[in-house]
Amino acid sequence: MHDANTYRIKGHVDFVGAGPGDPELLTLKALRAFERADVVLHDRLISDAVLALAGKTAALVDVGKAGFGPSWKQADIDALLVEYALDGKRVVRLKSGDPTVFGRLDEEIEAVEAAGISWRIAPGITAASAAVAGIGQSLTRRERNSSVRFLTGHDMKGFADHDWAALARPGEVTAIYMGKKSARFVQGRLIMHGADRATPVTLVENASRPEQRVLATTLDTLPADLAEARMDGPALMFYGLAPRDAATALSEFNKELA
């Protein structure tokens, strides 16, 4: 007797970038994969407006991770991807922003490859791009900085090993994902390595979404201002950038029209 598994038709997995939350920032490739999916495994931070674009028959499965409270383990997400695909389903693994930036993409690809499942990546707009657009700035600027660092405050072990002396130099720009909890640590490390306390720091909460908020502060007052702002949503921190006045005014104007 043949094992029933030998008659399974393998499905397919699309690793899709959902962008920062505004559904209009989805790529056409992402949208097409999303619309034809049988199952969507999505992160906790995916906006309701993006999830509403899924195909009418698609099953939505929240496999989000949180800093506190119940969270999915990475191994369980890997196993679920494989399980659905081996059952012949077209699976979308929907990740906030771009799946290649702090998304643990390699681990999930390795899991589906090991099971002989086909896969594809549909990149998305990462939070740093959306957030910096929201403050009217550029991540790089001639004669200021020719490079920009992307850091994550989630992995504190790796975070502590960064070249803080290089980050503290005048003119440097750093985008720190999930940086709210590490704000005091960042401040201490940079000041310890000679950073100017007056260096601008900007936090953008819920980038690209109607509820976007911008906090403009300095390295010196960063922890106190952040505590006072009480930001509850996902926020990205820019060290070395201040909002452009015109962008702030435009943001307020757009809110009035909403």
C-alpha positions as CSV (number, residue, x, y, z in Angstrom):
1,M,0.0,0.0,0.0
2,H,1.3,3.4,-0.9
3,D,1.5,6.2,1.7
4,A,-1.2,8.7,1.1
5,N,1.5,11.5,1.2
6,T,2.8,10.2,-2.1
7,Y,-0.3,11.5,-3.8
8,R,0.0,15.0,-2.4
9,I,0.4,17.8,-4.8
10,K,2.9,20.3,-3.3
11,G,1.8,23.8,-3.0
12,H,3.9,27.0,-3.2
13,V,5.0,29.7,-0.7
14,D,5.3,33.4,-1.6
15,F,7.2,35.5,0.9
16,V,5.5,38.8,0.6
17,G,6.4,42.3,1.9
18,A,3.2,44.0,3.2
19,G,5.0,47.4,3.4
20,P,4.6,49.7,6.3
21,G,0.8,49.6,6.5
22,D,-0.7,51.9,3.8
23,P,-2.3,49.4,1.4
24,E,-1.5,51.8,-1.5
25,L,2.2,51.0,-0.9
26,L,1.9,47.3,-1.8
27,T,3.6,46.3,-5.0
28,L,1.5,44.8,-7.8
29,K,3.5,41.5,-7.4
30,A,2.6,41.4,-3.8
31,L,-1.1,42.1,-4.4
32,R,-1.4,39.4,-7.1
33,A,0.2,36.8,-4.8
34,F,-2.1,38.0,-2.0
35,E,-5.2,37.7,-4.0
36,R,-4.6,34.2,-5.2
37,A,-3.5,32.8,-1.9
38,D,-5.3,29.9,-0.2
39,V,-3.7,30.7,3.2
40,V,-2.1,33.9,4.5
41,L,0.3,33.6,7.5
42,H,0.7,37.1,8.7
43,D,2.7,39.1,11.2
44,R,1.1,40.9,14.2
45,L,1.9,44.3,12.7
46,I,0.1,43.9,9.4
47,S,-2.6,46.6,9.1
48,D,-6.3,45.7,8.8
49,A,-6.4,47.7,5.5
50,V,-3.8,45.4,4.0
51,L,-5.4,42.2,5.3
52,A,-8.7,43.4,3.7
53,L,-7.1,42.9,0.3
54,A,-6.7,39.2,0.7
55,G,-8.7,36.9,-1.6
56,K,-12.3,36.2,-0.3
57,T,-11.6,32.5,0.2
58,A,-8.2,32.9,1.8
59,A,-7.7,31.8,5.4
60,L,-5.9,34.4,7.5
61,V,-3.7,33.0,10.2
62,D,-2.0,35.4,12.7
63,V,1.5,34.0,13.5
64,G,2.7,37.3,15.0
65,K,5.4,37.7,17.6
66,A,5.2,40.1,20.5
67,G,7.7,41.4,23.0
68,F,5.4,40.2,25.9
69,G,2.5,37.8,26.0
70,P,1.8,34.8,23.8
71,S,4.0,34.5,20.7
72,W,4.5,32.0,17.9
73,K,7.9,30.3,18.0
74,Q,9.9,30.5,14.8
75,A,10.0,26.7,14.5
76,D,6.2,26.4,14.7
77,I,5.8,29.0,11.9
78,D,8.3,27.1,9.8
79,A,6.4,23.9,10.4
80,L,3.0,25.5,9.5
81,L,4.3,26.9,6.3
82,V,5.5,23.4,5.3
83,E,2.3,21.7,6.4
84,Y,0.0,24.0,4.4
85,A,2.2,23.8,1.3
86,L,2.5,20.0,1.4
87,D,-1.3,20.0,1.5
88,G,-1.3,21.6,-1.9
89,K,-2.1,25.2,-0.7
90,R,-0.8,28.4,-2.2
91,V,0.6,30.0,0.9
92,V,1.5,33.7,1.4
93,R,3.9,34.4,4.3
94,L,3.0,38.1,4.8
95,K,5.7,40.1,6.5
96,S,5.5,43.7,7.6
97,G,7.7,46.0,5.6
98,D,10.2,44.1,3.5
99,P,10.7,40.4,4.2
100,T,14.5,40.7,3.7
101,V,14.9,43.3,6.4
102,F,14.9,41.8,10.0
103,G,12.3,39.3,8.9
104,R,14.0,36.0,9.7
105,L,13.4,35.1,6.0
106,D,16.4,32.8,5.7
107,E,15.1,30.4,8.3
108,E,11.7,30.1,6.6
109,I,13.2,29.6,3.2
110,E,15.4,26.9,4.5
111,A,12.4,25.1,6.0
112,V,10.4,25.1,2.8
113,E,13.4,24.2,0.6
114,A,14.1,21.2,2.9
115,A,10.6,20.0,2.2
116,G,11.0,20.4,-1.6
117,I,8.5,23.3,-1.8
118,S,8.8,26.0,-4.4
119,W,9.0,29.6,-3.2
120,R,9.4,33.2,-4.3
121,I,10.0,36.6,-2.7
122,A,7.9,39.7,-3.4
123,P,9.8,42.6,-1.8
124,G,8.0,45.4,0.0
125,I,8.7,48.9,1.1
126,T,10.6,48.8,4.4
127,A,9.6,50.9,7.4
128,A,12.7,53.1,7.1
129,S,11.8,54.2,3.6
130,A,8.2,55.0,4.5
131,A,9.2,56.7,7.8
132,V,11.9,58.9,6.3
133,A,9.4,60.0,3.5
134,G,7.0,60.9,6.2
135,I,9.5,63.4,7.7
136,G,10.5,64.8,4.3
137,Q,14.1,63.7,4.6
138,S,16.5,61.4,2.7
139,L,18.4,58.5,4.2
140,T,21.6,59.7,2.5
141,R,22.8,63.2,1.4
142,R,25.8,64.4,-0.5
143,E,28.5,65.8,1.8
144,R,26.6,64.6,4.9
145,N,26.5,60.8,4.8
146,S,27.1,58.4,1.9
147,S,25.9,55.4,3.9
148,V,23.2,54.6,6.4
149,R,23.0,51.8,8.9
150,F,19.9,49.7,9.6
151,L,19.9,48.3,13.2
152,T,17.3,46.4,15.2
153,G,16.8,47.0,18.9
154,H,15.1,43.6,19.2
155,D,18.4,41.6,19.3
156,M,20.1,43.3,22.3
157,K,23.0,40.8,22.3
158,G,24.0,41.7,18.7
159,F,23.0,45.3,19.3
160,A,25.7,45.8,22.0
161,D,28.4,44.7,19.5
162,H,27.9,47.5,17.0
163,D,30.7,50.0,16.2
164,W,29.3,52.8,18.4
165,A,32.3,55.0,17.9
166,A,31.6,55.1,14.1
167,L,27.9,55.7,14.8
168,A,28.7,58.6,17.1
169,R,30.6,60.5,14.4
170,P,29.1,63.8,13.2
171,G,26.8,63.4,10.1
172,E,26.1,59.8,10.6
173,V,22.5,58.5,10.0
174,T,21.1,55.3,11.6
175,A,17.7,53.8,11.2
176,I,16.8,51.7,14.3
177,Y,13.9,49.3,14.0
178,M,12.1,48.4,17.2
179,G,14.1,50.9,19.0
180,K,11.7,52.2,21.6
181,K,12.8,49.8,24.4
182,S,16.5,50.3,23.6
183,A,16.4,54.2,23.6
184,R,18.2,54.6,26.9
185,F,20.8,52.1,25.9
186,V,21.4,53.8,22.6
187,Q,21.7,57.2,24.3
188,G,24.2,55.9,26.8
189,R,26.4,54.1,24.2
190,L,26.5,57.0,21.8
191,I,27.3,59.6,24.5
192,M,30.0,57.3,25.9
193,H,31.6,57.3,22.5
194,G,31.6,61.0,22.1
195,A,28.3,61.8,20.3
196,D,27.0,65.3,20.5
197,R,24.1,65.4,22.9
198,A,22.3,67.9,20.5
199,T,22.2,65.4,17.6
200,P,18.7,65.2,16.3
201,V,16.7,62.0,16.9
202,T,13.3,61.4,15.3
203,L,10.8,58.6,16.0
204,V,8.1,57.8,13.5
205,E,5.2,55.8,14.9
206,N,2.8,53.9,12.5
207,A,4.7,55.1,9.5
208,S,2.5,55.7,6.4
209,R,-0.8,55.0,8.3
210,P,-3.5,57.6,9.1
211,E,-2.4,57.5,12.8
212,Q,1.2,58.2,12.0
213,R,2.9,60.3,14.7
214,V,6.3,62.0,14.7
215,L,8.4,62.8,17.7
216,A,11.3,65.1,17.1
217,T,13.9,65.2,19.9
218,T,17.6,65.1,20.6
219,L,20.0,62.5,21.9
220,D,20.2,64.4,25.2
221,T,16.4,64.3,25.9
222,L,15.5,61.1,24.0
223,P,14.4,58.8,26.8
224,A,12.4,61.5,28.7
225,D,10.6,62.7,25.5
226,L,9.9,59.2,24.4
227,A,8.4,58.3,27.8
228,E,6.2,61.4,27.7
229,A,5.0,60.7,24.2
230,R,3.6,57.3,25.2
231,M,4.0,55.7,21.8
232,D,2.1,52.4,21.7
233,G,2.5,51.5,18.0
234,P,5.4,50.2,16.0
235,A,8.0,53.0,15.8
236,L,11.3,53.5,13.9
237,M,14.0,55.7,15.3
238,F,16.3,57.9,13.1
239,Y,19.5,59.0,14.7
240,G,21.0,62.0,12.9
241,L,17.8,63.2,11.2
242,A,15.2,65.9,12.1
243,P,11.9,66.3,10.4
244,R,11.7,68.9,7.6
245,D,9.3,71.7,8.7
246,A,7.4,71.6,5.4
247,A,6.8,67.8,5.8
248,T,5.5,68.3,9.3
249,A,3.1,71.0,8.1
250,L,1.9,68.8,5.2
251,S,1.3,65.9,7.5
252,E,-0.9,68.0,9.7
253,F,-2.7,69.3,6.6
254,N,-3.4,65.8,5.4
255,K,-4.8,64.8,8.8
256,E,-7.3,67.8,8.5
257,L,-8.5,66.5,5.1
258,A,-8.9,62.9,6.3
